[in-house]
């Protein structure tokens, strides 16, 4: 059997982790925060085992694993969030995701975002181009703590606010044409955005930090606090507002 491409592997691992999470979510064995904790641990254990088996020479950065300096000298680094939106998952909602991405020399080149609650998986390589922006712009914000900066930009654009759960769910809503802008300023880490960024770029969307600089990965400090994903024709206007 021929070796899977990195995108094919990312998709298969993300989807299988999602299937495991759905079984756990519907098992009745856990609920609430306990379900979220069990989901994080279960999905992480599977993803780590699968990637180590399939790509033993690659490094891995996972939200649920102790970080190590050895990844900093690696060219190929898998960056994963086994359960993005633990709160939503624990509440039985559908707006949570599994992120599996590969960064080569800091650039996300392959990735998959599984949305098992829908169910749907979007990945690089086969991702359709995102639809045109709506006449009335729609901006995604946190359903529990919308960032003041994002609300201010939405007001300036006359955009409708669309509350949603996990970062992956929000980013994929733009890819799917359910929203036009995902502007985040409230703090994130590399695993929150790496796979969504890879897929958004593949869909032809603008992706950057809120100062316009590119998203770069596999840094010594994985804190990567801000993100803009939007239609390319909207980027200049939005960045002007975030930097004004």
KOLMIFI-520502 format. One line per 4 residues: number of its first residue (from 1); for each residue x, y, z of N, C-alpha, C, O, CB. Coordinates in steps of 0.2 Angstrom, whole numbers. Each point is the difference from the previous one (the first is absolute). Glycine has a CB too. Layout:
REM residues N
NUM> X Y Z X Y Z X Y Z X Y Z X Y Z  ...
END
This chain:
REM residues 244
1> 4 -6 0 -4 6 0 4 6 0 5 1 4 -14 -7 2  8 11 -10 4 6 -1 -1 4 7 -6 0 3 5 0 -16  6 4 14 -1 4 6 -5 6 -1 0 3 -5 12 -6 8  -16 4 2 -4 6 0 3 6 0 6 1 2 -14 -7 4
5> 5 11 -10 3 7 1 -1 3 7 -4 -3 3 2 4 -16  5 4 14 -1 3 7 -7 3 1 -2 -1 5 14 4 -6  -15 -1 -5 -7 2 1 -5 -5 1 -4 0 4 7 9 -11  -1 -15 4 -5 -6 1 1 -2 7 -5 -2 3 6 -1 -15
9> 5 3 14 1 -3 7 -3 5 5 -3 -2 5 14 -3 -8  -10 11 2 -3 5 5 -8 -1 0 -3 0 5 12 8 -8  -12 -9 -3 -7 -1 0 -2 -6 3 -5 0 4 4 6 -14  4 -12 9 -2 -6 3 1 0 7 -4 -3 4 8 -3 -14
13> 1 9 13 2 0 7 -6 5 3 -2 -2 6 15 0 -7  -14 8 -2 -5 4 3 -7 -3 0 -4 1 5 11 9 -9  -9 -13 -1 -6 -3 0 -1 -6 5 -5 -1 3 4 4 -16  6 -7 13 0 -6 5 -1 3 7 -3 -3 4 10 -4 -12
17> -3 12 10 0 3 6 -7 2 2 -3 0 5 15 3 -6  -15 1 -5 -7 2 1 -5 -5 1 -5 0 4 8 9 -11  -2 -15 4 -5 -6 1 1 -2 7 -5 -2 3 6 -1 -15  5 2 15 1 -2 7 -3 5 5 -3 -2 4 14 -3 -8
21> -11 11 2 -3 5 4 -7 0 0 -3 1 6 13 6 -8  -13 -8 -3 -7 -1 -1 -3 -6 4 -5 0 4 5 5 -15  4 -11 11 -2 -6 4 0 2 7 -4 -2 4 9 -5 -13  0 11 11 1 1 7 -5 5 2 -3 0 6 15 -1 -6
25> -14 6 -4 -5 5 2 -7 -3 1 -4 2 4 11 6 -11  -8 -13 3 -7 -3 0 0 -7 5 -5 -3 0 3 8 -12  7 -6 15 1 -6 4 -4 0 7 -2 -5 3 13 3 -8  -12 8 7 -3 1 7 4 -1 6 -2 1 5 -8 -4 -11
29> 17 2 4 4 -2 6 3 7 3 2 0 6 1 -11 -12  -3 16 2 2 7 3 -5 5 -2 -4 -1 -5 16 -3 4  -11 10 4 -4 6 -2 3 6 3 5 0 4 -15 -7 -4  9 13 -4 3 6 2 7 0 0 3 -2 -5 -12 4 12
33> 12 1 -2 8 1 0 3 -7 0 6 0 -3 -7 11 9  -2 -16 -3 3 -7 0 1 -2 -7 4 -4 -2 -8 2 14  -2 3 -16 0 -2 -7 6 3 -4 3 -3 -4 -16 1 5  13 9 0 5 3 -3 7 -2 1 5 -1 -4 -12 11 4
37> 9 -12 7 6 -2 2 2 -7 -4 5 -1 -2 -6 8 13  -4 -11 -10 0 -7 -3 1 1 -8 4 -4 -3 -11 -1 12  4 9 -12 1 1 -7 6 2 -2 3 -2 -5 -15 5 4  15 2 5 7 3 -2 5 -6 1 4 -1 -5 -7 12 9
41> 3 -15 1 5 -5 1 -1 -6 -5 5 -2 -3 -5 5 15  -6 -5 -14 -1 -5 -4 2 2 -7 4 -4 -3 -14 0 10  8 10 -10 2 2 -6 7 1 -1 3 -2 -5 -14 7 4  14 -2 6 7 1 0 4 -6 0 5 -1 -4 -6 11 10
45> 0 -15 -2 3 -7 0 0 -3 -7 5 -3 -2 -8 2 14  -3 1 -15 -1 -3 -7 5 4 -5 3 -3 -4 -15 -1 7  11 11 -3 4 3 -5 7 0 1 4 -1 -5 -13 9 5  12 -8 6 7 -1 1 2 -7 -3 5 0 -3 -5 8 13
49> -4 -13 -8 2 -7 -2 0 0 -8 5 -3 -3 -9 -2 14  -1 7 -14 -1 0 -7 6 4 -4 2 -3 -5 -15 2 7  14 7 0 5 4 -3 7 -3 1 4 0 -5 -11 10 6  9 -13 5 6 -3 1 1 -6 -4 6 -2 -2 -6 7 14
53> -5 -9 -13 0 -6 -4 1 2 -7 4 -3 -4 -11 -3 12  3 11 -11 0 1 -7 6 5 -2 3 -1 -6 -15 0 6  15 5 5 5 5 -2 5 0 6 0 5 3 -8 2 -11  12 -13 9 4 0 6 5 5 0 3 1 6 -5 -13 -6
57> 4 15 -5 6 5 0 -2 7 1 4 4 0 2 -12 -8  -13 9 8 -2 7 1 -1 2 7 -1 -5 4 -5 4 -15  6 7 12 -1 3 7 -8 1 1 -3 1 -5 15 4 6  -14 -5 5 -7 2 1 -1 5 6 3 0 5 -6 -12 -9
61> -1 17 3 -2 5 5 -8 -1 1 -4 1 -5 14 7 2  -12 -10 9 -7 -1 2 -1 4 6 4 0 4 -4 -12 -9  -6 14 5 -3 4 6 0 -4 6 2 2 5 -9 5 -12  6 -14 6 0 -4 6 6 -4 2 0 -4 4 -12 3 -8
65> 18 3 1 6 -3 1 5 5 3 0 6 -2 -2 -15 -7  7 6 13 5 5 3 4 2 -6 3 -5 -4 -3 -1 15  2 12 -12 4 3 -6 7 -2 1 2 0 6 -10 9 -8  12 -10 -3 7 -1 0 4 4 -5 -3 1 -5 0 -13 9
69> 9 13 -2 4 5 -4 2 -4 -7 2 3 -4 2 3 15  -4 -13 -11 2 -3 -6 -4 2 -6 3 -1 -6 1 -8 13  -10 11 -6 -4 2 -7 3 6 -3 -1 1 -6 -9 -6 11  14 9 -1 2 6 -3 5 -1 -5 2 5 -4 -4 1 15
73> 6 -11 -11 5 -2 -5 -3 -4 -6 4 -2 -5 5 3 14  -15 -3 -9 -4 -4 -5 -3 4 -5 -2 6 1 0 -14 8  3 6 -15 -3 3 -6 -8 -1 0 -4 4 -2 15 -5 -5  -12 -6 8 -7 -2 -1 -3 -1 7 2 -4 4 0 -2 -15
77> -7 10 13 -3 0 7 -8 -1 -1 -3 5 -3 13 2 8  -13 -12 -3 -7 0 1 -3 4 6 3 -1 5 -2 -11 -11  -6 16 4 -2 4 6 -8 -1 0 -4 1 -4 13 8 2  -11 -12 8 -6 -3 1 -4 3 6 3 1 5 1 -11 -11
81> -10 11 5 -5 1 6 -5 -6 0 -5 0 -4 6 13 3  0 -18 5 -4 -6 0 -8 2 1 -4 -4 -2 14 -3 6  -11 12 0 -7 2 1 -1 7 1 1 3 5 -3 -14 0  1 15 -11 -1 7 0 -7 2 2 -5 -2 -4 14 3 -5
85> -10 2 14 -7 1 3 -2 -5 5 -6 -3 -1 3 8 -10  7 -6 16 -2 -5 5 -6 2 3 -4 -5 2 16 3 0  -13 8 0 -6 2 3 -7 -2 -4 -4 -2 2 11 12 3  -6 -8 -12 -6 -2 -4 -1 -7 0 -6 -3 0 8 13 -7
89> 3 -14 6 0 -7 0 -3 -3 6 -5 -4 0 15 4 -7  -8 3 13 -3 -3 6 -7 2 1 -4 -3 4 15 4 1  -14 4 -8 -7 2 0 -4 -3 -5 -6 1 -1 10 10 5  -1 -15 -8 -4 -4 -5 -1 4 -6 -5 -2 -4 0 -4 13
93> 8 11 -10 -1 5 -6 4 -3 -6 4 -5 0 -5 15 7  0 -7 -13 4 -3 -6 5 5 -2 4 -2 -5 -14 -3 1  11 11 7 5 5 -3 7 -2 4 3 5 3 -12 4 -6  12 -15 2 6 -1 3 4 -4 -6 -3 -2 -5 -1 1 17
97> 10 0 -11 4 -2 -6 6 -4 2 2 0 6 -6 10 -13  7 -14 2 7 -3 1 5 3 -5 -2 0 -6 -4 -11 10  11 13 -2 5 3 -4 6 -4 -1 3 -2 5 -7 13 -2  6 -13 -9 6 -3 -2 4 3 -5 -3 0 -6 -2 -11 10
101> 11 14 -3 3 4 -6 8 -2 1 3 -2 5 -12 11 -5  12 -8 -6 7 -1 -1 3 7 -2 -2 3 -5 1 -15 2  6 15 7 3 6 -2 7 -3 -2 4 -3 3 -10 11 5  9 -5 -14 6 -1 -2 4 6 0 -2 5 -3 -1 -14 -4
105> 9 10 11 3 6 1 -4 6 2 1 5 -3 7 -9 -6  -13 2 13 -4 5 3 -7 2 -4 -4 4 2 14 0 3  -10 -7 -11 -6 2 -5 -5 -6 0 2 -6 -1 6 13 -6  -14 -6 9 -5 -5 0 -2 -3 -7 -2 4 -4 -3 1 14
109> 7 -11 -12 0 -2 -7 -5 -5 -1 -3 -1 -6 15 3 5  -14 -6 6 -5 -5 0 -4 0 6 2 1 5 5 -8 -13  -14 6 7 -4 0 6 -7 -2 -1 -3 0 -5 10 9 10  -10 -11 1 -7 -2 0 -4 3 6 3 -1 5 0 -10 -12
113> -9 13 6 -4 2 6 -6 -4 -1 -4 1 -4 8 11 5  -5 -17 4 -6 -4 0 -5 3 5 1 3 5 6 -13 -7  -13 11 -1 -6 2 4 -5 -6 1 -5 0 -3 7 12 -1  0 -16 9 -4 -7 0 -7 1 2 -4 -4 -2 14 -1 5
117> -12 11 0 -7 1 2 -4 1 -6 -7 0 1 11 4 10  -2 -2 -17 -4 2 -5 -2 -6 -5 -6 0 -1 12 10 1  -3 -15 -2 8 -1 0 2 3 -6 -3 0 -6 3 -10 13  7 13 -7 3 2 -6 7 1 2 2 2 5 -12 4 -9
121> 15 -7 -1 7 1 0 2 4 -5 -2 -2 -6 4 -9 12  2 16 -5 3 4 -5 7 0 0 3 0 6 -13 8 -6  13 -9 -6 8 -1 0 3 4 -6 -3 1 -4 1 -12 11  8 11 -6 4 3 -6 0 -5 -5 -1 -6 1 9 13 6
125> -7 -5 -13 1 -4 -6 -7 -1 -4 0 0 -6 9 -6 12  -14 5 -2 -7 -1 -3 -5 5 3 -6 0 -2 8 -12 1  0 18 4 -4 5 2 -3 4 -5 4 3 -4 3 -3 14  -13 1 -11 -3 4 -5 1 8 2 1 1 5 -10 -10 -8
129> 9 13 -3 1 7 2 -6 3 3 -5 -2 -1 12 3 -9  -5 3 15 -5 3 4 -5 5 -4 2 3 -5 6 -4 15  -14 1 -8 -5 4 -4 1 7 1 4 2 4 -12 -11 -3  5 13 -5 1 8 0 -3 2 7 -5 -3 3 5 4 -16
133> 2 5 15 -3 3 6 -7 2 -1 -2 1 -5 13 3 9  -15 -4 2 -7 1 0 -1 8 -1 5 4 2 -8 -14 5  -2 12 -9 -2 8 0 1 3 6 3 5 1 -11 -7 -11  5 -1 15 1 2 7 5 -5 3 -1 -6 1 -11 11 0
137> 18 -2 1 5 -4 3 -1 -3 6 -4 3 4 12 4 -9  -6 -13 6 -1 -4 6 7 -2 4 4 -3 -3 -15 -2 -2  11 8 11 7 -1 3 -1 -5 6 -5 0 4 9 11 -7  0 -16 3 0 -5 6 3 2 6 5 3 0 -5 -12 -8
141> -3 8 14 2 2 6 -1 -6 5 -4 -4 -1 2 17 -1  6 -13 8 -1 -5 5 -7 1 2 -3 5 1 15 -5 3  -15 -6 -2 -7 0 2 -1 1 7 -5 2 3 3 -10 -11  8 8 12 0 1 7 4 7 2 -2 3 5 1 -16 -3
145> 6 15 -6 4 6 2 2 4 -6 6 -1 -2 -2 -5 12  -8 9 -14 2 3 -6 5 6 2 -1 4 4 -10 -6 -9  16 2 1 6 5 1 -3 7 -2 -3 1 -5 12 -10 3  -7 14 6 -2 6 -1 3 3 -7 -4 4 -3 3 -2 15
149> 7 -4 -14 3 2 -6 -5 -2 -6 -1 4 -5 13 -4 10  -14 -6 -5 -4 -3 -5 -6 3 -1 -3 2 -5 9 -13 7  -9 12 4 -7 4 0 1 7 -3 -5 2 -3 1 -9 13  9 10 -8 1 7 -3 1 0 -7 -2 4 -4 8 -1 15
153> -2 -8 -14 1 0 -7 -6 -2 -4 -2 3 -5 13 -7 7  -15 -1 1 -7 -1 -2 -4 6 -1 -4 1 -5 5 -13 10  -1 16 0 -4 6 0 2 5 -6 -4 2 -3 2 -3 16  8 1 -13 3 5 -6 -2 -3 -7 -1 4 -4 11 -1 12
157> -10 -10 -8 -2 -3 -7 -7 0 -1 -3 -2 -5 13 -4 6  -14 7 4 -7 -2 0 -2 -7 -1 -5 -2 -3 4 13 -2  6 -15 8 -1 -7 0 -4 -3 5 -1 2 6 12 -2 -11  -15 -5 4 -4 -4 5 5 -5 4 4 -3 -3 -14 4 -5
161> 9 -1 14 4 -5 4 -3 -7 0 -6 0 1 9 10 6  1 -15 -8 -2 -7 0 3 -3 6 6 -2 -1 -8 2 -12  -1 -2 19 3 -3 5 1 -8 -2 -4 -3 -3 -1 11 11  11 -10 -6 2 -7 -1 5 -3 4 3 4 3 -6 -2 -15
165> 4 -8 13 4 -3 5 7 0 -2 4 5 0 -13 -12 3  12 1 -5 7 -1 -1 3 4 -5 -3 2 -5 2 -13 9  8 12 -4 3 4 -5 0 -4 -7 -1 3 -5 9 1 14  -8 -11 -9 0 -3 -6 -7 0 -3 -1 1 -6 9 -9 10
169> -13 8 0 -7 1 -3 -1 7 -3 -3 0 -5 -1 -8 14  7 13 -5 -1 7 -3 4 0 -7 -3 3 -5 2 2 17  7 -7 -12 4 1 -6 -3 -4 -6 0 2 -6 10 -1 13  -13 -7 -5 -3 -4 -6 -7 3 -2 -2 -1 -5 8 -9 10
173> -9 14 -1 -6 3 -2 2 5 -5 -5 1 -4 0 -2 16  10 5 -12 2 4 -5 2 -4 -7 -2 2 -5 7 7 14  -1 -14 -8 1 -4 -6 -6 -3 -3 -1 0 -6 11 -3 12  -15 2 -2 -7 -3 -3 -4 5 -2 -6 -1 -3 7 -8 11
177> 0 16 -7 -4 5 -2 -6 2 5 -4 3 -2 7 -7 -10  -2 1 18 -5 1 5 1 7 3 -4 3 4 2 -15 -2  8 15 -3 2 6 3 5 3 -4 3 -4 -5 -6 0 17  5 10 -11 5 4 -5 6 1 4 6 1 -4 -15 4 -2
181> 9 -4 12 6 2 4 1 -3 7 -5 -1 3 4 12 -9  7 -14 7 2 -2 6 6 4 3 5 -1 -3 -10 -11 0  3 16 8 6 5 2 0 -2 8 -5 0 4 3 9 -12  8 -11 10 1 -3 7 6 4 3 5 1 -3 -9 -12 0
185> 3 14 9 5 4 3 1 -2 7 3 3 4 -6 6 -11  -1 -14 9 0 -2 8 5 -5 2 -1 -2 6 -11 4 -7  17 -4 -3 5 -4 2 -1 -7 -2 -6 -3 1 7 10 9  3 -10 -14 0 -7 -2 7 -3 0 5 4 1 -15 -1 -8
189> 11 -9 6 6 -4 -1 0 -3 -7 -5 0 -3 6 -2 16  5 0 -15 1 -3 -7 -5 -5 -1 -2 0 -6 14 3 7  -13 -8 3 -5 -5 -1 -7 2 -1 -4 -3 -4 11 -4 10  -9 13 -4 -6 3 -1 -1 2 -8 -6 -1 -2 5 5 14
193> 6 -2 -15 -1 3 -7 4 -4 -5 -2 1 -6 0 10 12  7 -15 -5 4 -3 -5 -4 -4 -6 0 2 -5 9 -3 14  -13 -3 -6 -4 -4 -5 -6 4 -4 0 0 -6 2 -10 13  -5 14 -3 -5 5 -3 3 5 -5 -3 1 -6 -4 -2 16
197> 13 3 -9 4 5 -4 2 -4 -7 -1 3 -5 5 3 15  -2 -12 -9 2 -4 -6 -6 -1 -4 1 1 -7 8 -7 13  -15 4 -4 -6 -1 -4 -2 7 -3 -2 0 -5 -1 -10 13  3 15 -4 -2 7 -2 4 2 -6 -3 3 -5 -1 0 16
201> 10 -4 -11 5 2 -5 -2 -4 -6 0 3 -6 9 0 14  -10 -9 -7 -2 -5 -6 -6 2 -3 -1 -1 -6 7 -8 11  -11 13 -1 -6 2 -3 0 7 -3 -5 2 -3 0 -9 12  11 10 -9 1 6 -4 -1 6 5 -1 6 -3 -2 -12 -8
205> 2 5 17 -1 6 5 6 3 2 5 -2 -1 -15 -4 5  9 13 -2 5 3 3 1 -2 7 -5 -1 4 3 11 -11  9 -11 9 1 -2 7 6 3 2 5 1 -3 -9 -12 1  4 14 8 6 4 3 -1 1 7 -6 -1 3 8 7 -14
209> 3 -3 14 -1 3 7 -4 7 -1 -1 2 -6 12 -8 10  -13 9 1 -4 6 -1 4 6 -1 -2 5 -2 -6 -10 10  15 4 -8 4 6 -3 2 -2 -7 4 4 -3 1 -2 14  -8 -7 -14 2 -1 -7 5 -5 -1 1 -3 -6 -5 14 3
213> 8 -13 8 6 -4 -1 -3 -8 -1 -5 -1 3 13 9 4  -4 -12 -10 -2 -7 -1 0 -4 7 3 2 5 2 -1 -17  -9 -6 12 0 -5 5 6 -4 0 0 -4 -5 -13 4 5  17 -1 5 6 -4 0 0 -5 6 -3 2 5 9 8 -11
217> -4 -16 5 -1 -5 5 6 -3 2 6 1 -3 -17 -3 -2  11 -2 10 6 -4 3 5 5 3 6 -1 -1 -8 -8 -7  -1 14 11 4 5 4 1 -3 7 -3 -5 2 -2 15 -8  11 -8 9 1 -2 7 -5 1 5 -2 -4 4 14 7 -6
221> -16 3 1 -6 1 4 -6 -1 -4 -1 4 -5 7 4 12  -10 -13 -6 -5 -1 -5 -6 5 1 -5 -1 -4 8 -11 4  -3 17 4 -5 5 1 -1 4 -7 5 3 -2 -3 -3 15  -7 0 -16 -2 3 -6 -6 3 0 -5 -2 -2 12 -6 -5
225> -8 14 10 -6 3 3 -5 2 -5 -6 1 2 13 2 8  -6 -1 -16 -5 3 -4 0 -2 -7 5 -4 -2 -3 14 9  -7 -9 -11 -1 -4 -6 -6 4 -4 -5 2 3 9 -13 2  -3 12 -12 -5 2 -4 -1 -5 -6 5 -1 -3 -2 13 7
229> -9 -14 -5 -2 -4 -6 -6 3 -3 -5 1 3 10 -12 2  -4 13 -11 -5 3 -4 0 0 -7 6 -3 -3 -7 11 12  -3 -6 -13 0 1 -7 6 4 -2 1 5 4 -13 -7 -5  16 1 -4 6 4 -2 -2 8 -1 4 4 2 1 -14 -7
233> -11 11 2 -2 7 -1 -2 4 6 0 6 -1 -4 -10 -10  3 0 16 -2 4 7 6 1 4 0 4 5 -11 -9 -5  17 2 -1 6 0 4 3 7 1 1 2 6 1 -13 -10  -1 15 -1 3 7 1 -5 4 5 3 4 4 3 -5 -16
237> -12 1 11 -5 4 4 1 -2 7 0 4 4 -8 -2 -14  7 -9 11 0 -2 7 7 1 3 0 2 6 -8 -11 -9  13 8 0 7 1 3 1 8 1 3 1 5 1 -11 -11  -7 14 2 0 7 2 -3 2 6 2 4 4 -2 -2 -16
241> -6 -6 14 -3 1 6 3 -2 6 0 3 5 -10 -4 -12  13 -5 6 4 -3 6 6 3 2 3 0 5 -8 -10 -9  8 14 -1 6 4 1 -1 7 1 5 4 1 1 -12 -8  -12 10 6 -1 7 1 -1 3 7 -1 6 1 -5 -7 -11
END
